[in-house]
Amino acid sequence: MIFVWSLAVILISVGLLGLLVSFVLVYKRLNRAQLSLNPLTGRTREHHQGLSLKWPWSILQDPEIDMTAEIVVTSGGVMVMTWEQFIAQRAYEKIGKKAYETKDSVLYGNWATAMRPAKGMLERFVQKTPQTGALMVMAEIDIGLSDHLAKQMTDDVLADKRAISDLVANVFGPSDERADSDVEKSYGVIVSRPKLFDLDLGERSREASEKLFEAKKFRTAVEEMKKVIEDEEKAANAVLIATGMAKKTVFEIQGLEGALRSVAGAAEAFFRRKS
């Protein structure tokens, strides 16, 4: 009888210990991450691949995040693929060109960059959403490129396109492995390999003078979009506009509306919900 009682106590103790361990230990598979929320303090903690600890009362937040997932943000919208796929499949040849104003004319160009979640900043990544982060990345490159070109003569730009390529490549800082810029830190992302693929007069060069007004409207629209997104109270509305769920405002410009709408599926690349 004593043996039976001892065995029962051991089994109960092991069961209670296992139950306790299940409340404090978190296991994540390779390249997966998840946030836990402490309801007592409102603070979150990141859990990455392997074992990590949490408070017994902390609640794991769905969905999981794939830390290796990327999307490609381009001048023509968002492509849900890795940078390697983007290059290997020559998807850059399909990027729509945008009109950029110079001092005396208009140039047509396209660019692309990769975006992925930043370790240590996942709370911002989830709260501000990948869609909004993609919009801000798009706006940051476009504004930097537009502001620079607007001060240059067309011939000077075409004579030294390497300078423009370098400008695009360094919009988010020198590192592809960490978040250097304010935009990256604010939205919990790492932006890597920004690249200018083309910038020239284009097939419509004879219409350049007629397109000057369009380019000015585009610059104004992007600047307004950035102001909206930086206002956290309006950020959610900016995403709704981009996904076509709200009324169009400053985005009623040729080529811009479709690019913004393409961010609608950006989150699916990063989040892995449990079935």
Beta strands, then each sheet from edge to edge (+ up, - down):
strand 1: 25-28
strand 2: 32-37
strand 3: 44-47
strand 4: 50-53
strand 5: 59-66
strand 6: 71-74
strand 7: 77-79
strand 8: 98-101
strand 9: 106-117
strand 10: 189-200
strand 11: 271-272
sheet 1: 1+ 4-
sheet 2: 3+ 2- 5+ 11-
sheet 3: 7+ 6- 9+ 8-
sheet 4: 7+ 6- 9+ 10-
end
